[in-house]
Amino acid sequence: MFEAGSVEGFGAYKREVLLDAADCVNGVYEAWWRANTLFPERALSERLAMAEQAIRELLAERLIVLIRDESDPQGSEIPPSDTEEVLRQSDTWVVAYEGIKVHFTVTSAGAKLVSEGGRP
């Protein structure tokens, strides 16, 4: 597992992922792309691990939720009991021919934290 404390800037990166979620619905792959942009010197596998860790932490803090359909966030929320399985699937982290499989969006608690200028 990725050690969040082992990378300087991980907290700021995680906050950017949350800010992205507050701005609009995002494909989970976008968290990985953000890590690719911010940490190009890191190994690809480490950047993916960073993205996974940020998403897991934000989910655990109930600041974001995973959804299947960006046009119906509330109606397509993935239950917390299924998130680990979903995050382990490779098609969660890529844009496939069929489109984006899994999105994330901010919860009311996440939106409140962002509006108050707090940090996850």
C-alpha positions as CSV (number, residue, x, y, z in Angstrom):
1,M,0.0,0.0,0.0
2,F,1.1,3.5,-0.7
3,E,2.3,5.5,2.3
4,A,0.8,9.0,2.1
5,G,3.4,10.4,4.3
6,S,6.2,9.3,2.0
7,V,5.5,11.8,-0.7
8,E,5.8,15.5,-0.1
9,G,2.7,17.3,-1.4
10,F,0.3,14.3,-1.0
11,G,-2.0,16.4,1.2
12,A,-2.2,19.2,-1.3
13,Y,-2.8,16.7,-4.1
14,K,-5.6,15.1,-2.1
15,R,-7.2,18.5,-1.6
16,E,-7.0,19.2,-5.3
17,V,-8.9,15.9,-5.9
18,L,-11.6,17.1,-3.5
19,L,-11.7,20.5,-5.1
20,D,-12.2,18.8,-8.5
21,A,-15.1,16.8,-7.0
22,A,-16.7,20.0,-5.6
23,D,-16.4,21.7,-9.0
24,C,-18.0,18.9,-11.1
25,V,-18.5,15.1,-11.4
26,N,-15.2,13.5,-12.4
27,G,-14.1,10.1,-13.8
28,V,-12.0,8.3,-11.2
29,Y,-9.3,8.1,-13.9
30,E,-8.9,11.9,-13.5
31,A,-7.5,11.5,-10.0
32,W,-4.7,9.4,-11.6
33,W,-4.2,11.9,-14.4
34,R,-3.8,14.7,-11.7
35,A,-1.1,12.6,-10.0
36,N,0.6,12.2,-13.4
37,T,0.6,15.9,-13.8
38,L,1.8,16.8,-10.3
39,F,4.3,14.0,-9.8
40,P,5.8,13.2,-13.2
41,E,9.1,12.1,-11.6
42,R,7.4,9.3,-9.7
43,A,7.0,5.8,-11.1
44,L,3.7,5.2,-12.9
45,S,2.7,2.6,-10.4
46,E,3.3,5.0,-7.6
47,R,1.2,7.7,-9.2
48,L,-1.7,5.2,-9.5
49,A,-1.2,4.1,-5.9
50,M,-1.3,7.8,-4.9
51,A,-4.6,8.3,-6.7
52,E,-6.1,5.1,-5.2
53,Q,-5.0,6.2,-1.7
54,A,-6.5,9.7,-2.1
55,I,-9.8,8.4,-3.4
56,R,-9.9,5.8,-0.6
57,E,-9.1,8.4,2.1
58,L,-11.7,10.8,0.7
59,L,-14.3,8.0,0.7
60,A,-13.4,7.0,4.2
61,E,-13.8,10.6,5.4
62,R,-17.2,10.7,3.6
63,L,-16.1,13.7,1.5
64,I,-16.8,12.0,-1.9
65,V,-18.9,9.1,-3.2
66,L,-18.4,6.9,-6.2
67,I,-21.2,6.9,-8.8
68,R,-21.9,5.1,-12.1
69,D,-23.9,7.7,-13.9
70,E,-22.8,11.4,-13.9
71,S,-26.3,12.5,-15.1
72,D,-27.9,10.8,-12.0
73,P,-25.4,11.0,-9.1
74,Q,-27.9,10.2,-6.4
75,G,-29.5,7.4,-8.3
76,S,-26.3,5.7,-9.2
77,E,-24.2,5.9,-6.0
78,I,-22.0,2.8,-5.5
79,P,-22.6,1.5,-2.0
80,P,-19.6,1.8,0.4
81,S,-19.6,-2.0,0.7
82,D,-18.7,-2.3,-3.0
83,T,-16.1,0.5,-3.3
84,E,-13.0,-1.6,-2.6
85,E,-14.0,-4.1,-5.3
86,V,-14.8,-1.3,-7.7
87,L,-11.4,0.5,-7.0
88,R,-9.5,-2.8,-7.7
89,Q,-11.0,-3.1,-11.2
90,S,-8.7,-1.8,-14.0
91,D,-11.6,-0.3,-16.0
92,T,-12.3,2.0,-13.1
93,W,-9.0,3.8,-13.8
94,V,-9.2,4.2,-17.6
95,V,-11.4,5.7,-20.2
96,A,-12.6,2.7,-22.2
97,Y,-14.3,2.6,-25.6
98,E,-17.6,2.2,-23.8
99,G,-16.9,5.4,-21.8
100,I,-16.2,6.1,-18.2
101,K,-17.3,3.4,-15.8
102,V,-16.9,5.1,-12.4
103,H,-17.1,8.7,-11.4
104,F,-16.8,10.5,-8.1
105,T,-18.5,13.6,-6.7
106,V,-18.5,15.5,-3.6
107,T,-20.8,14.8,-0.7
108,S,-22.6,17.6,1.3
109,A,-19.9,17.2,4.0
110,G,-17.2,17.5,1.3
111,A,-18.9,20.6,-0.2
112,K,-19.1,22.2,3.2
113,L,-15.4,21.5,3.9
114,V,-14.4,23.1,0.6
115,S,-16.7,26.1,1.1
116,E,-15.1,26.7,4.6
117,G,-11.6,26.4,3.2
118,G,-10.8,23.3,5.2
119,R,-8.5,20.5,4.4
120,P,-9.3,16.8,4.1
